[in-house]
Amino acid sequence: MQLFIGGACAGKRDVVKARFPSAVWWRLSPGQRLHEVTHIMQPNVPLVLHGVFEWLAAVLHSDMSSDASRAQWRGDLECLATAAQTHSVTLVVIMNELGRGIVPMARDQRRLRDLSGWFSQDAAAQSEQVWHVRHGLVQALKP
């Protein structure tokens, strides 16, 4: 798995499109379980997951606690990584970097930043490579 993370309009999509021109793109739906994406994997075809911010925002309106959500997506990330390896699929996740140290006043926005930070940590831990994209420039964080 590879993780591309950076701010809004930082050039993440362009970088991923250039590196994986034959990839299948999948926007995560709010409330969708990550492991449900395994059904669209095609052998030897990269799969790009995006829409993580909106997907995480749906957790704010669910009955699940942050800890329960995190436990669920950790298991799902492991399932995805295993399926990708089994099918020889390069799994790519695109994420927005949020906050940059700014703490919002609204409680739900603070929680969203916490969720995003935890997800990015968990995705980075599961990834073989992690890339930071800023101004269209790519820096390897985990080569």
N, C-alpha and C positions, 0 to 999 in steps of 0.2 A: 504494500500500500504506500502511496505517496500523498503527502499533505501539502497543499499550497495555501498559504495564509498571508493576508495583507489587508490593508484598508480598502474602503469602497473606491471603486474606479482606479485601483492601483495597477491594473493590467494583468490580473490573475488569469482571467479567461483567455486573453490573447496568448499568454505564455503557454497555457495548457493546450490550446488549439494548435499552436505551432509544434509542440512536443508530441502530441498525440492526435494527428490529423484524422485517423480512422476511428476515433473513439465514439462510443455511444454515450450520449449525455442523458442524465436522469435528474430531474428536479424532485427533491424530497417533498412529499406532501405533508402538511401539518397533521400530526397524529399517526403518521405511518411508522411502522417498526422498521428499523434499518435492515434486519435480516430478510424482510420481504423483497428486497431489491435483488436477491440472488437469482430470482426467476428470469431476469432479463440479461444475465451474464451469457456472453457468447464466447466460446473457446478462442483464445488468442486475440481477442478484441478488447482494447482498453475500455473501462467503464468510468465515467466521470460523474461524481455525485456533487450536486450543488443545491443551493437553497437552504443551507444549514441554518441560517439566521431565522428565517421564517418558520422552519421546522422546530427550532428550539423555542421560539416565541409561543408556539402552541402549548408547550409544557406549562406556561404561566396560567393557562385556562383549564388545565386538567386537575384531577383530584390527586395526582401522584406527587409525592414529596420530591424535593431535589435529590435526596439520597436514593430514593427508589428509581427515579428517572435515570440517574447516573449508573446505577447498577444494571438497569435494563440495557442502556446503550453500550455499556462495556461488554456485556455478553453478546450483543448484536454485532459489535465491531469485531470481536473474535470470530463469530460465525461467518461474517463477510470475508474476513481475511483468509479463513480456511477454505471457503468456497472459491475465492479468487485464485488461491494457490492450486486447488484441485483442477480448475478449469483453465489454468495458465492465463488468467486475466490480470492485467495491471489495473488495480483499483486506485482511482485518484479522487481525493476529496478536496473541494475548494471551500475555504472558510473566510469570512470577514474577521478582521482583527477589530475588537471593540474597545472603547474606553481610552486607551493610552493614558491611564492614570486619572481620568476624569470620573468622578463619582456622581451619578445623577441623583437628583432629589427624590424622585419617585421610587417607591419601594420595588414595584414590579420591574422597573428598568435596571435597578441595581441587581435584582435576582437574575434578570436576563443576562447581564454581563457576567455574573458568577457562573451561570449555566454554560455560557459560551466559553469561558476560560477553562472550566472543568472538561468540557467536551474537547477543546483543542489539546489539552494535556493528554487526555485519554487517546485521542486519535494520533497524536505525535508518538506516544508510547507504542502504539500498535504499528506505526509506519516504519518502513525501512528507510525512507527518505522524507525529509521535511524541508520545505522551501519557503522563504519569506520574499514576497514580491512588493516592491515599492517603486513607484514611478516607472513601471515597466522593467525594472532591473531585478534580477533574481539572485538571491543569496542563499547558499546552502546552510541550513541550520543543523541538519542531520544528514550528512552525505552518505 
